[in-house]
């Protein structure tokens, strides 16, 4: 093969590989999914830093001023959840704390509120954002976000918050889950006899299968029951499954 032919072949191969790489990065996300995507240009990792048991104001200022990262609007939904569905005369807010910490390429924002009795809270809600720094693309992305409610088991297996259905619907609304798509699932979550839901996690909504096939965003609202069938935890959030897969591949290669 002549030098010109060899050079032409090399150029074609590079162009093809470049094209494949571009196609890999481009994903067809729906309008709903795009609202959960956050990315921002960044030059270096986050370092090893830890700020524990701080106030909401301090945590938000750290995210903005120290790490130059935005906290998603869903944080407002988290606060609304507490005031509308958790806090009451019988279940007063007894403590609030936040933490912000980084581990190299990863940055975490964590918040927790406790309700009931100060010495022995009966109900918690938490929120966690995870961000990841991509060293190759020089950008930070929001990998996942979860809101969790921890419910100390009751004798009747019930929920210590104000209204289970309203709580699930509020969580579903922030995930922009369509009423027809999801809210009819409430009965299968709430009306299962305690003896039939022991140690089970029942989805109010979960598009994991579709998200895995399309390498998209998983959105889920899950209700977890304990050993005796009592409600113990509610989880709601999203994961960018493509970014999670890329993180795992990077970890394997290091």
Wavefront OBJ file of the C-alpha trace (Angstrom):
o trace
v 0.000 0.000 0.000
v 1.381 3.453 -0.983
v 1.991 6.242 1.497
v -0.959 8.278 0.159
v -3.334 5.309 0.455
v -2.108 4.560 3.965
v -2.562 8.192 4.996
v -6.080 8.297 3.520
v -7.037 5.075 5.314
v -5.729 6.447 8.629
v -7.706 9.674 8.224
v -10.895 7.746 7.427
v -10.481 5.535 10.501
v -9.958 8.582 12.741
v -13.040 10.270 11.283
v -15.152 7.149 11.775
v -14.028 6.758 15.385
v -14.655 10.437 16.011
v -18.149 10.095 14.567
v -18.903 7.086 16.750
v -17.711 8.991 19.815
v -19.968 11.937 19.026
v -22.950 9.661 18.486
v -22.252 7.986 21.807
v -22.367 11.315 23.648
v -25.579 12.488 22.002
v -28.709 11.086 23.602
v -32.294 11.655 22.683
v -33.712 12.723 26.041
v -37.359 13.658 26.373
v -38.395 17.141 27.444
v -39.168 15.803 30.920
v -35.768 14.110 31.221
v -33.914 17.215 30.093
v -35.267 19.137 33.090
v -33.229 16.856 35.379
v -29.967 17.164 33.446
v -27.387 19.469 35.011
v -23.855 19.984 33.762
v -21.312 22.765 33.996
v -17.772 23.320 32.739
v -15.118 22.651 35.386
v -11.333 22.368 35.223
v -10.413 20.260 38.248
v -11.768 17.697 40.760
v -13.444 18.742 44.010
v -10.681 17.603 46.349
v -11.131 15.951 49.745
v -13.294 18.261 51.857
v -15.894 17.722 54.570
v -18.427 20.075 56.131
v -20.676 18.156 58.515
v -23.701 19.147 60.632
v -24.071 22.637 59.203
v -27.114 24.819 58.540
v -29.124 24.951 55.322
v -27.762 28.434 54.613
v -24.154 27.318 55.103
v -24.656 24.264 52.893
v -26.177 26.256 50.035
v -23.436 28.889 50.277
v -20.751 26.191 50.097
v -22.298 24.678 46.983
v -22.434 28.077 45.309
v -19.256 29.795 46.514
v -16.849 26.952 47.323
v -17.760 24.388 44.669
v -19.470 26.611 42.061
v -22.299 24.087 41.604
v -26.049 24.758 41.558
v -28.546 22.935 43.779
v -31.559 21.792 41.680
v -34.991 23.358 42.127
v -36.250 20.070 43.559
v -34.692 21.207 46.839
v -37.726 23.490 47.202
v -39.985 20.437 46.805
v -38.056 18.733 49.597
v -38.741 21.645 51.952
v -42.380 21.697 50.857
v -42.632 17.978 51.633
v -41.556 18.632 55.206
v -43.892 21.539 55.870
v -46.945 20.069 54.102
v -46.727 16.326 54.722
v -44.428 15.631 57.659
v -44.585 18.385 60.257
v -47.661 18.611 62.521
v -48.667 19.189 66.147
v -48.199 15.513 66.885
v -45.061 15.318 64.753
v -43.121 18.588 65.306
v -39.817 19.291 63.580
v -37.118 18.581 66.190
v -33.845 18.852 64.264
v -32.373 19.882 60.921
v -28.839 19.414 59.656
v -26.945 19.440 56.396
v -23.598 18.162 55.165
v -21.492 18.874 52.091
v -18.480 16.695 51.340
v -16.261 15.822 48.399
v -14.160 12.794 47.502
v -11.982 13.626 44.516
v -14.251 13.520 41.479
v -17.439 13.226 43.559
v -19.415 15.874 45.430
v -22.324 15.175 47.798
v -24.996 17.435 49.257
v -27.003 15.858 52.079
v -29.852 17.183 54.214
v -31.859 15.593 57.030
v -34.874 16.662 59.099
v -36.269 14.747 62.084
v -39.791 14.855 63.528
v -41.510 13.628 66.684
v -39.580 13.559 69.923
v -36.143 15.115 70.152
v -34.682 12.210 72.124
v -36.302 9.609 69.882
v -37.534 10.904 66.477
v -40.302 8.905 64.821
v -39.992 10.242 61.290
v -37.102 11.465 59.127
v -36.788 12.881 55.659
v -33.494 13.177 53.796
v -32.254 14.536 50.489
v -29.037 13.724 48.650
v -27.517 15.067 45.442
v -24.486 13.413 43.883
v -22.321 15.242 41.352
v -19.452 13.775 39.357
v -16.503 15.518 37.692
v -15.608 14.163 34.243
v -11.835 14.553 33.829
v -11.940 13.959 30.075
v -14.830 16.271 29.184
v -13.879 18.804 31.868
v -17.355 19.193 33.263
v -19.393 18.422 36.367
v -22.689 16.551 36.032
v -25.532 15.690 38.406
v -25.553 11.886 38.518
v -28.496 11.244 40.807
v -30.824 12.694 43.422
v -32.909 10.940 46.064
v -35.427 12.041 48.651
v -36.068 9.432 51.356
v -38.593 9.240 54.189
v -37.848 6.929 57.131
v -40.962 5.895 59.049
v -40.626 4.220 62.471
v -42.969 1.185 62.226
v -46.464 1.528 63.696
v -48.642 -1.254 65.086
v -51.083 -0.935 62.195
v -48.236 -0.750 59.667
v -49.191 2.794 58.695
v -47.541 6.095 57.866
v -46.661 8.680 60.519
v -46.849 11.569 58.062
v -50.105 13.379 57.315
v -51.342 11.540 54.221
v -49.585 8.755 52.311
v -51.330 9.345 49.005
v -50.639 13.083 49.061
v -47.008 12.428 49.966
v -46.564 10.034 47.047
v -48.322 12.400 44.661
v -46.145 15.312 45.759
v -43.033 13.224 45.153
v -44.444 12.090 41.819
v -45.186 15.656 40.774
v -41.592 16.790 41.265
v -40.495 13.875 39.061
v -43.070 15.085 36.513
v -44.828 11.724 36.450
v -48.055 11.883 34.486
v -51.248 11.219 36.476
v -52.494 8.614 34.027
v -49.065 7.026 33.910
v -48.735 6.559 37.598
v -51.194 7.703 40.219
v -53.580 4.808 39.635
v -50.841 2.709 41.256
v -51.625 4.071 44.708
v -54.074 1.292 45.575
v -51.533 -1.433 44.892
v -49.168 0.300 47.312
v -51.630 1.130 50.096
v -54.143 -1.706 50.010
v -51.834 -4.710 50.132
v -52.445 -6.618 53.418
v -49.526 -6.435 55.862
v -48.943 -10.182 55.686
v -48.495 -9.969 51.898
v -45.984 -7.109 51.857
v -43.363 -8.279 54.354
v -39.839 -7.243 53.259
v -41.159 -5.996 49.924
v -40.421 -2.851 47.949
v -43.470 -1.864 45.912
v -43.102 0.687 43.095
v -45.541 3.567 43.038
v -43.724 4.318 39.793
v -40.453 3.052 38.295
v -39.338 3.335 34.666
v -36.055 1.501 35.248
v -36.534 -1.086 32.511
v -37.183 1.543 29.833
v -34.385 3.773 31.124
v -31.883 0.906 30.978
v -32.860 0.077 27.411
v -32.646 3.702 26.267
v -29.710 4.721 28.487
v -31.898 7.476 29.856
v -32.979 8.767 33.223
v -34.534 6.420 35.702
v -37.332 8.036 37.719
v -38.812 6.156 40.654
v -41.077 6.442 43.685
v -40.753 3.311 45.826
v -42.432 2.193 49.059
v -40.518 -0.247 51.255
v -42.072 -2.489 53.917
v -40.323 -4.192 56.826
v -40.271 -7.676 58.324
v -43.795 -7.387 59.742
v -45.239 -5.584 56.710
v -45.040 -2.113 58.271
v -44.158 0.852 56.084
v -40.529 1.732 56.852
v -39.264 3.840 53.954
v -40.345 5.869 50.920
v -37.770 6.709 48.235
v -38.148 9.057 45.297
v -35.569 10.279 42.849
v -33.737 9.884 39.603
v -30.517 8.359 38.288
v -28.806 9.055 34.986
v -28.090 5.427 34.105
v -25.660 6.274 31.315
v -23.551 8.393 33.642
v -23.680 5.686 36.317
v -22.455 3.123 33.753
v -19.658 5.446 32.626
v -18.562 5.923 36.249
v -18.412 2.159 36.753
v -16.327 1.716 33.592
v -13.930 4.445 34.719
v -13.558 2.796 38.142
v -12.740 -0.560 36.543
v -10.043 0.946 34.325
v -8.274 2.752 37.182
l 1 2 3 4 5 6 7 8 9 10 11 12 13 14 15 16 17 18 19 20 21 22 23 24 25 26 27 28 29 30 31 32 33 34 35 36 37 38 39 40 41 42 43 44 45 46 47 48 49 50 51 52 53 54 55 56 57 58 59 60 61 62 63 64 65 66 67 68 69 70 71 72 73 74 75 76 77 78 79 80 81 82 83 84 85 86 87 88 89 90 91 92 93 94 95 96 97 98 99 100 101 102 103 104 105 106 107 108 109 110 111 112 113 114 115 116 117 118 119 120 121 122 123 124 125 126 127 128 129 130 131 132 133 134 135 136 137 138 139 140 141 142 143 144 145 146 147 148 149 150 151 152 153 154 155 156 157 158 159 160 161 162 163 164 165 166 167 168 169 170 171 172 173 174 175 176 177 178 179 180 181 182 183 184 185 186 187 188 189 190 191 192 193 194 195 196 197 198 199 200 201 202 203 204 205 206 207 208 209 210 211 212 213 214 215 216 217 218 219 220 221 222 223 224 225 226 227 228 229 230 231 232 233 234 235 236 237 238 239 240 241 242 243 244 245 246 247 248 249 250 251 252 253 254
